[in-house]
Every structure is written in structure tokens, then in C-alpha cells.
Amino acid sequence: MSIHALPVIPAVDRDTFRNAMAQLGAAVNIITTDGPAGRAGFTASAVCSVTDAPPTLLICLNRSASAWPAFRDNQALCVNTLAAEQHEFSTLFGGKTPMAERFAAARWQTLASGAPLLEDALISFDCQIAQRVSVGTHDILFCTVMAVLQGEARHGLAWFDRGYHTFSRHNAR
């Protein structure tokens, strides 16, 4: 039996990859934490379901982000999916605004984990961080969902082709 090496395929360059990823629409989320390492939050579209038994989400976070140390050290987070009228929070939590100012701009509550839950979010997933995996520049946080709170909003916020778009629960069928 002979062993044949697979051909080396060159990696896609960063700009090509980023341009391709801009064509994948995703919900806009504010990810928050609070605990021994302090309160922090950031905007993310890199959130998805992993499994429903146990209910698990994954969230990707750049290790160079100012919020990263708090998420590294705290064991809980909340995924707050933004309603269409909350787009300003995406910009606020996605920039260089100090953490205290980010949180002062909205109303918050907590559920089981103690992580800040954005009032009037489309939906919020209160989670415990179960596992972390480092890949390239990011940490992938695998999070067990402890509680879910659905808001009253009828329109969600999506990021597609480097811009905001809204969608309706009624149009999504």
C-alpha cells in the first residue's frame, strides 16, 4: 500500500474571505457579561446554535477586543439579539466607547447567570460558558443556555453586505 500526500491548496487571502463572509446574513447581537472580572459587552454577528441537547450556542470573540478579558474570566454571558429599532446599540457596543457609557445607554435586567439582559431585545439567551477554544485571532465560547426571554418586538435586525437590514417574524415564513 502506498501513501500519497494530498496537494497543498493555498489558503484564501483575508480580503477575499472577508468579502465572501459579508454575503452571509446574520442577526445582530449584543453579548454581555458581568462577574468578578467586571461588566463588559460587544456587538457580534458570529453567534449560532450548536445543539439543542443541551441547548448550546457558540459565540466568537476576538482576543484583541477590549471586552475579551472580562469574557475570559467570567463564567456567564447573555446573547441579546437586537430588534430593528435597537441598531444604535450595535454601533455603541461595536466601537471604542467606554464600557460604562455603553451600559448607561440602555435598560438592563438579569436572569440566572447575572449577565446583563437588554430590555426589549428581540430575544435574550442567558448562558453559562461551558468551554473555550482558541482558533486564530478568536476564542470560540461554547455556552449552555440556562434561560430564554423573548421580547415583544416584531422586527429583527440583521447584518448583510456590510449594512443593517430588518426582517419581520411575519415575513420569515
N, C-alpha and C positions, 0 to 999 in steps of 0.2 A: 504494500500500500504506500503510495507516495502522498506527501503533504504539499499542497500548493498554497502559497501565500496569496491573500486577496490583494488586488491592486489598491494602491493608495489613492484615495479620492480627495482632491483638495477641498478644504473647508470653504464654505460660503463666507464672503467678506462681511464685516459688521454692517456696512450701509445697506447691502443687498438684503441681509436678514432683517434689519430694522424696517426697511421699506415693505418687505413682504408681510411682516407682523402687523403693520399699520392697516392691512386689509382684513384682519381678524377682529371683528367687533366684539366688545366685551362690556359688561356692566362696570360702572364706576363706583368704587368703594372707598370709604374712609376706614382704615384699620387703626384701632386704638388699643392702648394698654395702660394699666396702672398697677402699681405694686411697689416692692422695695426699691426698684431702680427708677421710680418716678413715672409720671404720666407722659405719654407720647402718642403721636398719631401721624399717619402718612396716607397719601392717596395711592390706590392700587387698582389696576385692571387685571393683574396676574393673580386671579383667585379662581379656584374651581373645585368641584366636588371630586372626592376620591372614592368614597364608598358610603353606603347607607347602613352598614352593619360592622362596626359602629359608625354613626354619622360623622364623617370626617371631611374637612376642607383642606386645601393647601393654599398657602399664600407665599408669594415670592417677594423678598426684601433685599435690596442692595446693601451690602455690608458697609458701603461708604456713606449711607444716609445718616443724617443726624439722629434719627429715631432708632437706629439699629441697636445701640447699647441697651436701651430700655427693653426692647423686644428680646434681646439675647438673654437678659437677666430675669425678666418677669415670666411667669408661667401661664399667663392668661392674655387673651385678646378678644376684641369684638370686631366682627366684619359688619360694617354699616353700609348697606347698598343704598346709594343716593336716589332720591326721587328727582324728577325732572327739574323742579324749582329749586333744588339744592346745589346746582352746578357751581355756585361761588365757593362752596366748601371744598370742592375738588381743587380749585386754584389755590386756595388758602393753605390746605394741607399738603399740597404738592410743591410748594415753594420754600423759601428760606425764612418764612415768618416764624418768630419765636413761638415755642410751644404754648406758653401761657396765652398769647393772643389768639392762637388757633382755637383753643378750647373756649375762650371768652366769647367767641362769635356765635355760639350755639347753646342750646339747652341739652343737658345730659342726664342720664339716669344710669343705674347699674342693675344687673341681674346676678346670677350665681357667681360668676368669676370675679366681679368687682371692676372689670374693664368698662370704660365709658361707652354707653349706648346712646347714639344720636337720636333724640326725639324726632319723630316724624320721618324717619328713614323709611324707604320702601320696605325693607326687611333688615333685621339685625340678627346675626348669629353670635351668640355668646359662647366662647370656646376656651378650652384648656389646651396649651401647647403640649403635644404628646411626643413629638420628635422633630429634630432639626437635621437637615442635610445641606452641606455646602457644595455648590456647583458653580464654578467660575467666580463671578463677582457677587453672586447672590446666595442667601440662605433660603431654603425651602422649609417653611414651617408647616408641619402636619398637625392639624388642630381638631380635637374631638369636640363636637358641638354639644354643649350642655343645655342650652335653651335657645329658642327662636321667638322673636317678636315681630309680627307683621304689622306694618303701618297702614294708614288709610289712603295713601297716595294711589292714584290711578295711572300715573305715567312715570316710567323709569328713565334713567339717564344712561346712555351708552357712549363709548369712545370708539370711533371708527374713522379711518382715513385722516387721523390727526385732528379730529374735531368732535364736538359734542353732538349727539343726536338723541331724540326722545323716542320712546316706544310706549305703547298702551297695552295694558293687560287684555283689552278687548280686541286689539289688532294682532295680538301674538298667536292667535289660534290657527 
